[in-house]
Amino acid sequence: MITKSKITAELENILPKKNILSAVEECYVYSQDGTNDIKSDIIPDVVVFPESIEEVQSIMRFANEHKISVVARGAGTNLVGACITSRGGIVINFTKMDNILEINKTNMTARVQAGVVVGKLQEKVSEMGLFFPPDPSNLKVSTIGGAIAQSAGGPKTFKYGTTKDYVLGLKVVLADGTLMETGTNTIKNATGYHLEQLFIGSEGTLGIVVEATLKLIPKPETTQVVMAYFNSVEDATNSVTSMIDKNIYPSTIDFMNKNTLQTVEKFYPCGLLTNREAALIIEVDGFKISMETQIMRLETVLRLSGATDIIIANTSDEQERIWTGRRASFGATAKLRPDVVTNDMIVPRENISKLVSGINKICEKYSLIVSIVGHIGDGNIHPQIALDLNNDTEVKNYEHAKKEFYELTLQLGGTLSAEHGIGLEKKEYFTRAVDTVALEYMKKIKKMFDPNNILNPDKIFDVG
Ligand SMILES: Cc1cc2nc3c(=O)[nH]c(=O)nc-3n(C[C@H](O)[C@H](O)[C@H](O)COP(=O)(O)OP(=O)(O)OC[C@H]3O[C@@H](n4cnc5c(N)ncnc54)[C@H](O)[C@@H]3O)c2cc1C
């Protein structure tokens, strides 16, 4: 087996020394990610910061030759242990490949390096009257490479879809260092297999994305935010169906349950009504001229669906105040116990109230404190659980609860992850959620792309 010092020495032939970290205390930082309940004591041998595609190719050629595992890393904010270095090896960090290479207004496309921060791209295209809708809540730090690898979504999925809907083409460095270009820079493409889609949600297990061509859309002229409270989760869910019936098409329909309202208000008071069972945050966008009609129709639908209180944000400050309450939910829940973990599951929208009440019952059974938020328009729920990860009983209880969450989700016709991915966190349950023939073909694809199993090994499923 090749030693750490030999790996470092070889990499120094590929990259300038300033772009290599090998001290244990430096590498330790890159062995973990945003996942609170999985920690690894296996530290990468080396962390590298390439600045060009050619450098990434040389790193992969070297790693493949010596069968060294390689974990690509963006901001390391995923929540499923997807870039935990379970076998040491090399971490390729993309923070130095963060250039927006081109924004083409006529074609409505952007060509970007993998390390571009999602929020930075949104800002730049917005200045040109364009819009890149995928917006994981931590868009100020998470990268395009990470968003592609995790198939990230966010609040705007209901109307605009997720990252996968905006990837037109990719440049990918394969396990043996070969550069593959897949897809196009055109809005439509029916020219053979869509290999670029294979890399979306593949969590760095099939190839290293170095560049992406992304679809953009025109920026909506204006946005308005409405908050509605309900006395039951069912009423809140049914209001979404009524909106669709009335051709109202919000960009966002987000959800907070009673515990969340109470927890946020306790720690970050912002005027939430804490005695309601559910609240929806609804964002509509479009032409200014259409806004009054959209809001009027929305208000009627909400009232007929049983909304007890409707707050229409008329200024950007009021909009921000509503969103601050929603965004504070994770931090507020974290204040209830020493730690907080979040989960991500999705069911067909018709089953969302069953999922919410099931999660509450499961948490009650295991004495877990939960606040539930989610993108209810998509059927996507995030239970946020406050616990002490140093308390074995609480950890065990969470493990039992998690298993029951997933069983319930599958029973309700849903699936394990909507936008966070599988990583190490959900691997144990993955085989129950996918068809056996599909799994067999996933394994064949993995073996074909990465015969030595060096690309982010141990994630999603075991190769066998
Ligand atoms: C506070 C918070 C809020 C969040 N909110 C949302 C949300 O609303 N919606 C949502 O979808 N997610 C959300 N997430 C999860 C997270 O934002 C996404 O998973 C994100 O897209 C990860 O980006 P990253 O750059 O941090 O990737 P990382 O965590 O660095 O990596 C994620 C995965 O991508 C792989 N990878 C990274 N770069 C490359 C590359 N260039 N080529 C190949 N593989 C690569 C890694 O190996 C790993 O498997 C949230 C996370 C946090 C901490």
Ligand as a Chemical Component Dictionary entry (heavy atoms), coordinates in Angstrom:
data_LIG
# 
_chem_comp.id                   LIG 
_chem_comp.type                 NON-POLYMER 
_chem_comp.pdbx_formal_charge   0 
_chem_comp.three_letter_code    LIG 
# 
loop_
_chem_comp_atom.comp_id 
_chem_comp_atom.atom_id 
_chem_comp_atom.alt_atom_id 
_chem_comp_atom.type_symbol 
_chem_comp_atom.charge 
_chem_comp_atom.model_Cartn_x 
_chem_comp_atom.model_Cartn_y 
_chem_comp_atom.model_Cartn_z 
_chem_comp_atom.pdbx_ordinal 
LIG C1  C1  C 0 -28.189 24.686 6.748  1  
LIG C2  C2  C 0 -28.355 23.784 5.555  2  
LIG C3  C3  C 0 -29.486 23.921 4.769  3  
LIG C4  C4  C 0 -29.667 23.100 3.650  4  
LIG N1  N1  N 0 -30.780 23.261 2.880  5  
LIG C5  C5  C 0 -30.949 22.496 1.785  6  
LIG C6  C6  C 0 -32.102 22.662 0.955  7  
LIG O1  O1  O 0 -32.966 23.498 1.203  8  
LIG N2  N2  N 0 -32.205 21.877 -0.134 9  
LIG C7  C7  C 0 -31.254 20.954 -0.458 10 
LIG O2  O2  O 0 -31.394 20.294 -1.465 11 
LIG N3  N3  N 0 -30.166 20.757 0.321  12 
LIG C8  C8  C 0 -29.999 21.503 1.427  13 
LIG N4  N4  N 0 -28.901 21.320 2.219  14 
LIG C9  C9  C 0 -27.919 20.295 1.863  15 
LIG C10 C10 C 0 -26.773 20.867 1.022  16 
LIG O3  O3  O 0 -26.959 22.211 0.809  17 
LIG C11 C11 C 0 -26.712 20.247 -0.320 18 
LIG O4  O4  O 0 -26.483 18.877 -0.205 19 
LIG C12 C12 C 0 -25.609 20.950 -1.147 20 
LIG O5  O5  O 0 -25.974 20.988 -2.437 21 
LIG C13 C13 C 0 -24.244 20.423 -0.914 22 
LIG O6  O6  O 0 -23.313 21.278 -1.554 23 
LIG P1  P1  P 0 -21.809 21.296 -1.084 24 
LIG O7  O7  O 0 -21.050 22.172 -2.009 25 
LIG O8  O8  O 0 -21.702 21.603 0.349  26 
LIG O9  O9  O 0 -21.417 19.774 -1.366 27 
LIG P2  P2  P 0 -20.557 18.816 -0.437 28 
LIG O10 O10 O 0 -21.245 18.583 0.843  29 
LIG O11 O11 O 0 -19.159 19.281 -0.411 30 
LIG O12 O12 O 0 -20.613 17.487 -1.295 31 
LIG C14 C14 C 0 -21.820 16.814 -1.467 32 
LIG C15 C15 C 0 -21.597 15.596 -2.356 33 
LIG O13 O13 O 0 -21.201 16.042 -3.637 34 
LIG C16 C16 C 0 -19.980 15.442 -4.031 35 
LIG N5  N5  N 0 -19.298 16.453 -4.822 36 
LIG C17 C17 C 0 -18.969 17.717 -4.456 37 
LIG N6  N6  N 0 -18.370 18.337 -5.485 38 
LIG C18 C18 C 0 -18.331 17.460 -6.504 39 
LIG C19 C19 C 0 -17.825 17.499 -7.827 40 
LIG N7  N7  N 0 -17.245 18.587 -8.310 41 
LIG N8  N8  N 0 -17.937 16.405 -8.601 42 
LIG C20 C20 C 0 -18.531 15.283 -8.128 43 
LIG N9  N9  N 0 -19.025 15.184 -6.876 44 
LIG C21 C21 C 0 -18.922 16.258 -6.093 45 
LIG C22 C22 C 0 -19.302 15.078 -2.735 46 
LIG O14 O14 O 0 -18.384 14.030 -2.910 47 
LIG C23 C23 C 0 -20.489 14.655 -1.890 48 
LIG O15 O15 O 0 -20.846 13.349 -2.213 49 
LIG C24 C24 C 0 -28.687 22.123 3.335  50 
LIG C25 C25 C 0 -27.544 22.003 4.135  51 
LIG C26 C26 C 0 -27.379 22.821 5.241  52 
LIG C27 C27 C 0 -26.149 22.659 6.072  53 
# 
loop_
_chem_comp_bond.comp_id 
_chem_comp_bond.atom_id_1 
_chem_comp_bond.atom_id_2 
_chem_comp_bond.value_order 
_chem_comp_bond.pdbx_ordinal 
LIG C1  C2  SING 1  
LIG C2  C3  SING 2  
LIG C2  C26 DOUB 3  
LIG C3  C4  DOUB 4  
LIG C4  N1  SING 5  
LIG C4  C24 SING 6  
LIG N1  C5  DOUB 7  
LIG C5  C6  SING 8  
LIG C5  C8  SING 9  
LIG C6  O1  DOUB 10 
LIG C6  N2  SING 11 
LIG N2  C7  SING 12 
LIG C7  O2  DOUB 13 
LIG C7  N3  SING 14 
LIG N3  C8  DOUB 15 
LIG C8  N4  SING 16 
LIG N4  C9  SING 17 
LIG N4  C24 SING 18 
LIG C9  C10 SING 19 
LIG C10 O3  SING 20 
LIG C10 C11 SING 21 
LIG C11 O4  SING 22 
LIG C11 C12 SING 23 
LIG C12 O5  SING 24 
LIG C12 C13 SING 25 
LIG C13 O6  SING 26 
LIG O6  P1  SING 27 
LIG P1  O7  DOUB 28 
LIG P1  O8  SING 29 
LIG P1  O9  SING 30 
LIG O9  P2  SING 31 
LIG P2  O10 DOUB 32 
LIG P2  O11 SING 33 
LIG P2  O12 SING 34 
LIG O12 C14 SING 35 
LIG C14 C15 SING 36 
LIG C15 O13 SING 37 
LIG C15 C23 SING 38 
LIG O13 C16 SING 39 
LIG C16 N5  SING 40 
LIG C16 C22 SING 41 
LIG N5  C17 SING 42 
LIG N5  C21 SING 43 
LIG C17 N6  DOUB 44 
LIG N6  C18 SING 45 
LIG C18 C19 SING 46 
LIG C18 C21 DOUB 47 
LIG C19 N7  SING 48 
LIG C19 N8  DOUB 49 
LIG N8  C20 SING 50 
LIG C20 N9  DOUB 51 
LIG N9  C21 SING 52 
LIG C22 O14 SING 53 
LIG C22 C23 SING 54 
LIG C23 O15 SING 55 
LIG C24 C25 DOUB 56 
LIG C25 C26 SING 57 
LIG C26 C27 SING 58 
# 
